[in-house]
Amino acid sequence: MLRPLRWTLALLIAIGLLTAGGCAELPTQVDRPVSHALASAAGTPFATLVRQRHDAANARSDSGFLLLDGPQAAYGSRLALVDGAQKTLDLQYYAIHADASTRRLMRAVREAAARGVRVRILIDDFHSTGRDALVLQLAYVENIEVRLFNPLAGARGSTIGRLFSSIDDASRIQQRMHNKLFLADNVFGVAGGRNLGDAYFGVGESGNFVDLDVLAAGPIVQDLSRSFDTYWNNERAYPVQSLVKREELDRIRDEARADDASKPEAEKQPAGARRAVVWDEQPIDLAQADFTWAPAVVLADKPGKIASSAEEAASASPAAARASGREAVGLQVSLPAGGQRKGNDASGSRGQAAMQDVGGGRQATVQDAAHAAAGGDTLVEGLLQLIGQAQSDLLIISPYFVPGPDITQALSALHARGIRVRVLTNSLASNDAPVAHVGYARHREALLKLGVDLYELRSEQAGINSAFGSSGSVTGQSHSMLHSKVLVMDKRLVVIGSMNLDLRSQKQNTEVALLIGSRGLSGDTTELIEKTLREGAWHVELVDGRLTWRAPQGSGLQDTTTEPDASPGLRLMLKVIGPLAPDSML
């Protein structure tokens, strides 16, 4: 859901440079109490449950993982964490939409707070306008704190108005916190690609995202919590009370109610008719969850990747950042038990040694992978270091796949070593902001010539109205949009997180991911992806120098030499706009 920001912001910056006079300012005196994750979960029902499941499995690794590959599992897992939490809930999201699925989930969060659970919710501030600002009312509930990361100044009435108010700070506001975590009692946590909202849980009316999360259990969650804490206590995280008054939220609530009342009866609960089919508002049974126990590490950008000012980004040294309570730019990497914890200051020699060992024939362990990733300054750059270790196969899902020079070079090096590379991304029709498709399309032929196998998710017909970010088609029919962010290497290492393989995730937005070393989990993930490659995606090939889309198996569709499922008007518009859109803005 990031592409509407990119294209809209680029246009507004251009207009604003010509029209904007002054800009609103953020508060300078902010009460920001420091807090941290639960120090010890010992004695909580969740800690007891994880220990029992671990012992029953006779597991060698301390942390367990469960793939959440459908709306019911994704929604039910979060409900289970809220319902079972006894001490703490920590939520970190790029977007929390105020719609039917989130209302049910946030009601459970309020009930948890009422029974004494401490709740911390950290949201990127780009989407918290209009109806979506209603989530901020939780900041005024006892035992719940809500903070907004990298906020925009100005009233909450509309995103466009706030962008114009912040136009003098354009370089900062286009950098966003894209992390997604849902943590309970520092024992269980969900990481992956989903934000919170109907479209992420299969009940959106105009379109739904195809996504993949992972439920983590055990000590690895402590590393996820440490990442959360660095953002929560960062100077870019503003308590809601410092930015928006309760009276403004009450006014937004009243306007939303009036808008709902004016709608025809059939439109007042658009998700209700489909919700029972997709998920039943019941938590999953954690006691019956079939966890895979495996070594893992957390990869997370430091919050300093988003600068509070141009001067800070240019001049703050790591020592000065520590002295002022700020986190330097870099990549946080946790190592498995027995390994030294390292950050992006890991010695290049250790990372290089690991890569040389693997290049000599030994397959990468999680610890090798962590040392290699620690050589990158950002999460995506760390992943590029990691994939340099691939020995046979690399499978990538990136909904927004805009390969800059570094990504292209990494894939080229793999091809030169005979490594099989398959990439699943969005088609023009399945992209929730199809104008971003040009950043991938302009590199498509070059990627194919490098030997990369390209697959594009199939969707229903998308028309010209969806070009600037609507997920709906001209007919209003629901369609699928790829949103999973996954990497599987050599069928033994799997990465699931919030990152895309594009310049924005690489250079600007902050991201978080789990890197898990498990043949079983990698195999299960590969099986899910390969089924989609066969039955739900177009296979793009070069045939006699011409792009050709091979139809999915069993679809009854014909191969085509034009962007499938997209209207002629949309294809024409992108040809016109494409040359004007640089990769860095997509």
Secondary structure, DSSP 8 states (H G I E B T S, - for coil): --HHHHHHHHHHHHHHHHH--------SS-------S-S--TTSHHHHHHHHHHHHTT-SSS-EEEEE-SHHHHHHHHHHHHHH-SSEEEEEES-B--SHHHHHHHHHHHHHHHTT-EEEEEEESSS-SGGGGGGGGGGGSTTEEEEEES---S-SS-HHHHHHHTGGGHHHHT--B---EEEETTTEEEEES--BSGGGTT--SS-EEE--EEEEESTHHHHHHHHHHHHHTSTTEEEGGGT--HHHHHHHHHHHHHHHHTS-GGGSSTTHHHHHHH--S----GGG---EE--EEEEEE-GGGS-SSHHHHHH--HHHHHHTT---SSEEE---TTS--B-TTS-HHHHHHHHHHHHTT----HHHHHHHHTTSSSHHHHHHHHHTT-SSEEEEE-SS-B--HHHHHHHHHHHHTT-EEEEEEE-TTT-SSGGGHHHHHTTHHHHHHTT-EEEEE--S-B-GGGTTS----TT----EEE---EEEETTTEEEEES--SBHHHHHTSB-EEEEEE-HHHHHHHHHHHHHHHHHSEEEEEEETTEEEEE--TTS----BSS-TTB-HHHHHHHHHHGGGS-GGG-
